[in-house]
Structures are given as C-alpha cells and as structure tokens.
Amino acid sequence: MSRKNRTKFSIIRGAAALGIGLLVAFLLIFFGSEGSTVGEKFSSALDALREMLISPLFRKDGSFSLKNLSDVLAGMIPILFTGLATCIMFAANQFNLGAEGGIMLGAFVTSLVAIYVPVPGPLLIIVAVLAGAIASAAVMLIPAVLKAKLGVSEMVNSLMLNYVIMYFLNYLMKSFLADTSKGITQTFPFQDNALIPQMINNGSRLSWGFVAGLIMVVLSWFFMYRTKWGYGIRMTGINQPFVMYSGMNVAMIIILCQVLGGLLAGMGGGIEVLGRYNVYNWSALPGYGWTGITVAILAGNNPLYVPLAAFFMSYLTKGCTLMSTNTDVPAQLISIIQAVIFIFFAAQQFLSGYRQKLVVQSAKEEMAENNAGKEALR
Amino acid sequence: MRILTTDFFFSIFRIATPILLATLAAVIGEKGGISNIGLEGIMMMSALFGSLSAFWSKSWVIGLLAAMAVGLGEALLMGVFAFKLKTDIILVGTAVNMIGSGGTIFLVKTITNVTMGSALTSTTSLITKELQIPSIHIPLIQDIPVLGKIISGHSLLTYLAFLLVWLTIVLLYKTPLGMNIRSVGENPNAASSVGVSVSKIRFITIGIGGILAGMGGAYMSMYYAMGWSLDMVAGRGFIALAAQSMGGGEPVGSMLAALVFGFAQALGIKVSATGVDSNLVAPIPYIVTILSLVVFALNQRRKERKRYRGAA
C-alpha cells in the first residue's frame, strides 16, 4: 500500500472508531435522558452530547474559553506520563498495568520529600520528583525481574502491586503522616519552594510540569527510535526470538522497559502533586494509569503521538464533567466512551475489508504505471 | 484470641466461592488458549445486573440467571473483538474492566434514574433478605459436631461451585468438547487441520467462562454483600488468574489455590477484628498472590531441571 493510502486509511479508521464511541455515548444518553416523547428525548440527548463535545473550549454564548482550554491542558499532565510509561512497556509486549500504582507511589514519595527534606530553592522540586520516580521504578523491578527471570506474568503481578501500594500508602498516611488537625486524611503542607510554578494563574493548575511532560515525550521518542536499547525494546515486541538470536539481552530489555515505565509513571505522580496541590491527600488509585493505557493504544505506542492522544482524552474527560454539571448525565460516561474507542483502535481487523480495497487499488495503480512505462519503452 | 474456630473455617468457603467460580472460568479459558483478564469486569457487570434483575422480578432465580446471561453476553462480545477483529485478548479484557469500573456506576445511575426517578450509586438498598441467594442446611451433615457447622449452611452457589470443579474435570477430560477445547488451546492449526472449527470452540470456551464469572458476580451482589456497590469485586477476577496459574491450570489444583486465597482473606478479617489497621490486612490476598506465583514458578523450574537431569 502506498504511503498516502496508508495515512488515509489510518485517519479514516481513527475517525470511524471515534464515531462509534460517540454513537454509543449518544445512545446511552438518549436512553437515560428526560422527556416523554422520542423527539424530546432525542433533542435533550443531542444537547447533552453537544455540551460534552463543545463546552471544553467554548462558552454558552459561543465565545472561546481560555480557562476551559487550560483546564484541559492541565488535565493532560498526569496522563502524558502514564501514557508514555505504558507506550514503552507495551512496545516490548510487556503488559505491565502498574502505571496506576506507580503514579500513586510517585506522588506519595515526592510529597514526603517536599514536606520533610530541607533542600534549598527550586532544587527541591527536582530532588522530590526524582525521588518519586526512583521509588516507583524500584517497585516496578518486582514484576519486571519476576517476568525476566522466572516467567511469572507481569500483568497479574503489576495488578496485585497496584492494590498493595494503595493499601500500604493509606496505612502509612493514617498511622504516621496525616495532619490530624484536619478533618480529612492529608499530609502537612509542602515547603513553599517545592511547588511547581504555574504557567497561567487562572486556577486551572496548568503548571510548568506540562512542559516537562512534553520534554519527556521528545526524550522518550528519541530513546525508542534513535537508540540501541529503544530498538531492542521495539524489536522484543515484534519478534522476541529474533532479538534473542541476534545476541541482545532479552531479560535486560524486559526489565529495562518496565523500570523506565515505573520511572515515568512515578515522575508523573510527583509533577502532578507538586503542580496541582500543596498537600498530599490521595486515598485511592487515581485512574490515570488506565487512561494512560488508552492513551498508549490511541498513540499506537509511539511517544510522539502521546500528546495528541492525551489531549483527546483530557478533552473528553473535561467534556463529560461539564456535561454532568449542566445536564443530569453522569460523568462516568467517559469510561464507556473510552473503552469503546480504545477497543476499536486496538482491533487489528477493524475495517480490514476497506484496507483490502485500498491495497488492491494501489496495486492496480502500480501495475498500470508499470504497463504504461513498458508501452513507452516500446 | 482463638483463630481456628468453626466460624473461621466456614468463612474460608464463603470467601473462596466467587474466587473459585472465576478461577474455573480462568482454567477453562487457559485450556482453550484464552487469557481472559476481563473476568474482573464481567463479574462487576453481572453483579450489577443480577441485583437489579432480582429487584425488578422479585426473584433471586431471575437475578442469578440474568447475571449469567450478562456474563455470557459480555464474554461473547469479547470473543467478537478478540477472534473476529483480531484484537489482543489482553486489551479486550482491559476495555471490559474499564467498563466494569466506571461504566457500571454510569449505568446504575442512569438505569435507576429512569426506572425509579432517583439516581442511586449502589443497589444495596434494593436487595432484601428474600432476594438473597438461599443458604442450604444439609440434613444429617449439619448435625455432625464441628464439621457440620463448617460444611453446612452455605449458599447454594457455594455447593454449586464445588460441584462445578468436578463438572469442569468431566468437561475437559471426558467429553469431545473438552478434547476440542484443549486441542485448540494447545495447537489451533492442528485442531483446524482435523476439521475442528477453531473459532466456534473459542467462542464456546470464552462463553462458558463468562457464565461462570457471571455466577461469581451474582454471588458477590446477591449473597456475599447485599446489593452491588462500586468496585465491589475488588480484584477477585485477577486473583482468579493467579489461582489458575498457581494450580498449574488444572481444576483441582486451582480449586486448592482459590481456597488458599479464601484462607488468607479470612485470616485477614480475623486479624483486623483484633484492632489491626484494615489497610495492613486488606492487601494480604494480593501479596499472597504474588508470593504464590513466585513459589509456583520456582517449583516449576526445579521440576524442569530434574527432568533434564533425568533425561541426560
């Protein structure tokens, strides 16, 4: 298939997946919406859908809302990191689902450093975030080494670790670290120099962590597509025996990609807490890890497309939140839309009939060109 | 404090039942070459619809059947994506789990809003004692001292689950269908070459798993807890996968593994009754899962080494 046709196909395929996701959303809203007649239900469902798709950028009167846009961008920060983490792990066919626990642990450890460790100036931010990233990477060693050395499923282990991390952190919070003068379980406030400055001061909490996320996107891309280890990771995903027989250390690659995944997820957690809050108060897994998996699948495991996919997910999430405040459709609709789009993106044979047609078409064109060339030679 | 009371042993079976049902789903699935990580999401969804159907129909039987039907339907849908549209089964399972977590809360709010006029976030108020899956007191056995108190008085589904272990063995090893499931799991091309419809067998395999997970979901919302609440399955679908691999993929071994998890959790509940922070107790089953997978893998490795040495 020609390059042009391939791009055309992936755009159409993506659009079709989005379309199906939105159609399912519409049907669900329609089913649950108020109104006695079908017509009334239809129009109120349409209103809700419009709310979801347009309100993240525009106000009721049609004017552009910078505040909402910056909300969307701020919402991208954690899922940029979990998305990148998942990209790197999934690229090697390591179905490690631990970004969820990883981001929580990173947020927690970063918070501890930000509260208790005396480091001067903005250096504290770097030290704290690195501490969170390293803690999370260290925990990822567990599923990684067990997979590489013993062949134990990294998927089950990483899922179990998510729960272990959550309960253990909650235990530490409740028993030792909570500021008991407050009604809810939260830590003491961070030191002032630990807070990541904001890019826009409008309450969106769009911190400079966003830029850090974009830098990590570029670095991850460079690592994956321009270094030996990145090549090894991608090849392991495509053809593991080939990597083994060509003499690369497969066990090392399996460990490396998961540790890097943990590192990125932990970094994301640290940047998220220092950019958004001034205390740590997470009491449950935040869900960013799962969104990160969707982001990675939408991006086709290529770090360069992660910002686009993260923007899309953040936009939809914001849209669903606004929709649920302005209509009576619950915001959790996002999980269903997310799952539907996700699965159609992941389905290799989705629209395969159409792809076949494009392949045949470009083959015919090629043949026609060849024949024309031969004619001319005669 | 005495831990090893009859109550304690009773609770092991009570806790292990949903894990056992999901474990059997995982066993049959893996025999057919399907790693179904969506069991968690299927249990969540069927738990919700089981409790809702029981409430609407005023009958636990309908609730249970609805839960099984939802499990079957969801599993077959997974099959369409995995086998027809060639989606990685792990990603299909992930999508099912996404819907099982956030999607169920959307559905329960929307459905109760439409049918009852108020959006509920759980169905705990809907399941009454009459709608609970009944417990069975076995005559004679219940009069045996100690043992009677442990074995008798469980839910119908608990007995069914242990019966299903036996049925699973029969299915897998004594029927043509079981033979086909195993052959498709071991070598789909070989199975196909002798005229087995691989696709059909795969759909049957994942479908049976869906029904079993549906029963597990019904047990969660209609017996273990009264009514559905968010994330109530709490990783039992994943633990089932661990039990499957710990049990070497065989029904009896996996059943024992499921009982080990039941034991770990029952112990945790006992310990937390003494005033230990529940956050320290709650992760015990998950830690046991990781440790047991490691022990199993080490064991497996030692066996292989022995075999090589024996051959040499």
Chai-1 contact restraints between the chains, C-beta under 6 A:
chainA,res_idxA,chainB,res_idxB,connection_type,confidence,min_distance_angstrom,max_distance_angstrom,comment,restraint_id
A,G32,B,T110,contact,1.0,0.0,6.0,A-B,restraint_1
A,G32,B,V114,contact,1.0,0.0,6.0,A-B,restraint_2
A,F95,B,I90,contact,1.0,0.0,6.0,A-B,restraint_3
A,L150,B,A297,contact,1.0,0.0,6.0,A-B,restraint_4
A,V152,B,L293,contact,1.0,0.0,6.0,A-B,restraint_5
A,V152,B,A297,contact,1.0,0.0,6.0,A-B,restraint_6
A,V156,B,L241,contact,1.0,0.0,6.0,A-B,restraint_7
A,V156,B,A242,contact,1.0,0.0,6.0,A-B,restraint_8
A,N157,B,I290,contact,1.0,0.0,6.0,A-B,restraint_9
A,L159,B,F238,contact,1.0,0.0,6.0,A-B,restraint_10
A,M160,B,Y286,contact,1.0,0.0,6.0,A-B,restraint_11
A,M160,B,T289,contact,1.0,0.0,6.0,A-B,restraint_12
A,M160,B,I290,contact,1.0,0.0,6.0,A-B,restraint_13
A,Y163,B,G235,contact,1.0,0.0,6.0,A-B,restraint_14
A,Y163,B,P283,contact,1.0,0.0,6.0,A-B,restraint_15
A,Y163,B,Y286,contact,1.0,0.0,6.0,A-B,restraint_16
A,V164,B,P283,contact,1.0,0.0,6.0,A-B,restraint_17
A,V164,B,Y286,contact,1.0,0.0,6.0,A-B,restraint_18
A,V164,B,I287,contact,1.0,0.0,6.0,A-B,restraint_19
A,Y167,B,N279,contact,1.0,0.0,6.0,A-B,restraint_20
A,Y167,B,A282,contact,1.0,0.0,6.0,A-B,restraint_21
A,Y167,B,P283,contact,1.0,0.0,6.0,A-B,restraint_22
A,N170,B,N279,contact,1.0,0.0,6.0,A-B,restraint_23
A,Y171,B,D277,contact,1.0,0.0,6.0,A-B,restraint_24
A,Y171,B,N279,contact,1.0,0.0,6.0,A-B,restraint_25
A,Y171,B,L280,contact,1.0,0.0,6.0,A-B,restraint_26
A,P330,B,F106,contact,1.0,0.0,6.0,A-B,restraint_27
A,P330,B,K109,contact,1.0,0.0,6.0,A-B,restraint_28
A,Q332,B,G102,contact,1.0,0.0,6.0,A-B,restraint_29
A,Q332,B,I105,contact,1.0,0.0,6.0,A-B,restraint_30
A,Q332,B,F106,contact,1.0,0.0,6.0,A-B,restraint_31
A,L333,B,F106,contact,1.0,0.0,6.0,A-B,restraint_32
A,S335,B,M98,contact,1.0,0.0,6.0,A-B,restraint_33
A,S335,B,G102,contact,1.0,0.0,6.0,A-B,restraint_34
A,S335,B,G103,contact,1.0,0.0,6.0,A-B,restraint_35
A,I336,B,I99,contact,1.0,0.0,6.0,A-B,restraint_36
A,I336,B,G103,contact,1.0,0.0,6.0,A-B,restraint_37
A,A339,B,A95,contact,1.0,0.0,6.0,A-B,restraint_38
A,A339,B,M98,contact,1.0,0.0,6.0,A-B,restraint_39
A,A339,B,I99,contact,1.0,0.0,6.0,A-B,restraint_40
A,F342,B,A95,contact,1.0,0.0,6.0,A-B,restraint_41
A,I343,B,F81,contact,1.0,0.0,6.0,A-B,restraint_42
A,I343,B,A95,contact,1.0,0.0,6.0,A-B,restraint_43
A,A346,B,T87,contact,1.0,0.0,6.0,A-B,restraint_44
A,A346,B,L91,contact,1.0,0.0,6.0,A-B,restraint_45
A,A347,B,F81,contact,1.0,0.0,6.0,A-B,restraint_46
A,A347,B,L85,contact,1.0,0.0,6.0,A-B,restraint_47
A,A347,B,T87,contact,1.0,0.0,6.0,A-B,restraint_48
A,Q348,B,K86,contact,1.0,0.0,6.0,A-B,restraint_49
A,Q349,B,L85,contact,1.0,0.0,6.0,A-B,restraint_50
A,Q349,B,K86,contact,1.0,0.0,6.0,A-B,restraint_51
A,F350,B,L85,contact,1.0,0.0,6.0,A-B,restraint_52
